[in-house]
Amino acid sequence: IAYFNVTIEVEDDEAVGKQTFKVKAIAKGNASSYEESDITDQLTLTVDITQIYDFTFETTSPASKQEKGTTGATVDYTIKLKNEGNDVDTFNIKVLDDINNWATLSAYTKSVNPGQEASITLSITIPGDNKDAPAGNYKFTVQCTSEDKVTILTDQVTLIIEESVDFELKTLDDQNSVSLEP
């Protein structure tokens, strides 16, 4: 009886699923050539290659992750998602802390092939009234969850609402009015 070890190395981009390998062993009766008296045997090995879930998720535009806006405006942020795993992955994306419902995403679910990137746009629409959107800094956290529901990444952006003041002037006779913006 002879024992031997077999090592199977799988490439990073090998397809997920069952892969079959054949190993042929030859016990030579005469070491210099193959003869009928040589003993051969063949073994089939099956390896189950499992999916690796890995990805990057970050805001790429604006690079500072901060944007200024005024009431009535819509501000966009571009978020890059890259599948670093070894198979197609489906990602679920959501905004976590949008208590005023100002934010929308261009996609809430995205399937991405391994090694490929996808862009998602986060759009924040600021209400047109100062009392609904007072000046200040507002943070929005975007979460991305991989298909395995274990791998989760977040990124945060800041919206800076600048104060907006509208003026209306009326003539003394209330017949004519003029609107001014600072």
C-alpha positions in Angstrom: 0.0 0.0 0.0 1.3 3.4 -0.9 0.0 6.7 0.3 0.3 10.1 -1.3 -1.0 13.6 -0.8 -2.8 15.5 -3.5 -3.0 19.3 -3.3 -5.6 21.1 -5.5 -5.1 24.9 -5.9 -8.1 26.8 -7.3 -7.7 30.1 -9.1 -9.4 33.1 -7.5 -11.6 33.4 -10.6 -12.6 29.7 -10.8 -16.4 29.2 -11.2 -18.5 28.6 -8.2 -19.9 25.0 -8.0 -18.6 21.5 -8.2 -15.3 21.0 -10.2 -14.1 17.5 -11.0 -10.4 16.5 -11.3 -9.0 13.1 -12.4 -5.8 11.7 -10.8 -4.1 8.8 -12.5 -1.5 6.8 -10.5 1.0 4.4 -12.2 3.1 2.0 -10.3 5.9 1.1 -12.6 7.2 -2.4 -12.8 10.1 -1.1 -14.9 11.0 2.5 -14.1 12.3 3.2 -17.6 9.1 2.7 -19.6 5.4 2.0 -19.4 4.7 -1.7 -19.7 1.7 -3.9 -19.5 2.8 -5.1 -16.1 2.5 -1.6 -14.7 -0.3 -1.1 -12.3 -2.6 1.9 -12.9 -5.5 3.3 -11.1 -7.6 6.4 -11.7 -9.3 8.5 -9.0 -11.9 11.2 -9.6 -11.9 14.0 -7.0 -14.8 16.5 -6.7 -14.2 19.9 -5.1 -17.1 22.2 -4.2 -16.0 25.8 -4.8 -18.1 28.1 -2.6 -18.9 31.7 -3.3 -16.8 34.4 -1.7 -18.7 37.5 -0.8 -16.6 40.6 -0.8 -17.1 44.1 -2.1 -16.2 47.8 -1.8 -18.7 50.6 -1.4 -17.8 54.3 -1.3 -19.0 57.7 -2.3 -16.8 58.9 -5.2 -18.5 62.2 -6.1 -18.2 64.6 -4.6 -14.8 63.4 -3.2 -15.3 65.3 0.1 -18.7 63.5 0.6 -20.2 66.9 1.3 -22.4 69.0 -0.9 -24.2 72.4 -0.4 -27.7 73.0 -1.4 -30.6 75.4 -0.8 -34.3 74.9 -0.4 -36.0 73.5 -3.4 -32.8 72.0 -4.9 -31.8 68.4 -5.5 -28.3 67.3 -4.6 -26.7 64.2 -6.1 -23.9 61.9 -4.8 -22.3 59.1 -6.8 -21.6 55.9 -5.0 -19.3 53.2 -6.5 -20.0 49.5 -5.8 -17.4 46.9 -6.8 -17.9 43.1 -6.5 -14.6 41.7 -5.2 -16.1 38.2 -4.9 -15.8 35.2 -7.2 -19.4 35.1 -8.5 -22.3 37.3 -9.4 -23.6 39.0 -6.2 -26.9 40.8 -5.7 -26.6 43.8 -3.4 -29.4 45.5 -1.4 -28.9 49.3 -0.9 -30.8 51.6 1.4 -30.6 54.9 3.2 -30.7 54.3 7.0 -31.3 57.7 8.5 -33.6 59.6 6.1 -36.2 60.6 8.7 -37.6 63.3 6.5 -37.8 61.1 3.4 -35.7 63.4 1.3 -33.4 60.7 -0.2 -33.9 58.4 -3.2 -31.5 55.9 -4.8 -31.2 55.2 -8.5 -31.2 51.5 -7.6 -32.2 49.7 -4.4 -31.0 46.3 -5.7 -28.1 45.7 -8.0 -26.6 42.5 -9.4 -22.9 42.9 -10.2 -20.5 40.4 -11.9 -17.2 39.5 -10.2 -14.6 42.2 -10.7 -17.1 44.6 -12.1 -18.3 48.0 -10.8 -21.7 49.7 -10.7 -22.6 53.2 -9.9 -25.6 54.3 -7.8 -26.9 57.8 -7.4 -28.1 59.1 -4.1 -30.4 62.1 -4.8 -31.5 64.3 -1.9 -34.4 66.7 -2.6 -34.5 69.6 -0.2 -38.0 70.8 0.5 -38.8 74.3 -0.9 -39.6 75.8 2.5 -37.1 77.0 5.2 -39.3 75.7 8.0 -39.3 72.2 6.5 -35.6 72.4 5.7 -33.8 74.7 8.1 -30.2 75.7 7.4 -27.7 73.2 8.9 -25.8 70.0 8.3 -27.7 66.8 7.6 -26.0 63.4 7.5 -27.3 60.5 5.4 -25.9 56.9 5.8 -26.2 54.5 2.9 -25.9 50.8 3.6 -25.1 48.1 1.1 -25.7 44.4 2.0 -24.3 41.5 0.0 -26.4 38.5 -1.0 -25.1 36.5 2.0 -26.7 39.0 4.3 -23.6 39.0 6.5 -21.3 41.3 4.5 -22.5 44.8 5.1 -20.8 48.2 4.4 -21.9 51.7 5.0 -20.9 55.2 3.8 -22.0 58.6 5.0 -22.5 61.8 3.2 -23.2 65.3 4.5 -25.7 67.8 3.0 -25.2 71.4 4.0 -28.3 73.4 3.6 -27.5 77.1 3.3 -30.0 79.6 4.5 -32.3 80.9 1.8 -34.3 84.1 2.3 -37.0 85.4 0.0 -38.2 89.0 0.1 -41.4 90.4 -1.1 -41.9 94.2 -1.4 -45.3 95.7 -1.9 -46.2 99.2 -2.9 -48.2 101.3 -0.5 -51.3 101.0 -2.7 -51.0 97.1 -2.7 -51.4 97.2 -6.5 -47.9 96.0 -7.4 -45.4 93.7 -5.8 -41.8 92.8 -6.5 -39.9 89.7 -5.4 -36.2 89.9 -4.6 -33.7 87.2 -3.9 -30.4 87.9 -2.0 
